[in-house]
Amino acid sequence: MSGVTVFGSFAAAAIGLGLYGLITNPRPLRKIIAFNLVGSGVFLLFGIVGRRGTAAGVGNDPVPQALVITGIVVAFSATALAIALLLRLFQTGGSLTLGSRAPPDPRSDPSGD
């Protein structure tokens, strides 16, 4: 079994587990982690594509490497933003889920004054 096959199967497993987590988990933090797992599998797959040229003696292809490095930075910043928004949702609503009912309007007075 070659290294490309092993890494390819790990990439497929990471993408599959991430998609499973995105579909089945209702909690937002778990969805963020599952989305990161999908991204890691895609980055690993791009790394395999970049290594494909070494078998022909050409050398590594720098374009997939640059895409992976840029993707890691973007994924990190997007994850930080998603967690910050999730924390803000928890601070304002007291829950990590988006409820179907709207929060009470502080301008409306139930006593009618």
CORWO-V264011 format. One line per field, one symbol per residue. psi: psi as a letter, one per 20 degrees, with the letter a starting at -180 (. if undefined). Layout:
psi = ???
//
This chain:
psi = prhhgghhhhghgggghghghhghpiphhhhgghhhhghhhhhhghhghhihihhijhrqpighghhgghhggghghhgggghghghhghhhijqjqorhqqqqpihpoiij.
//
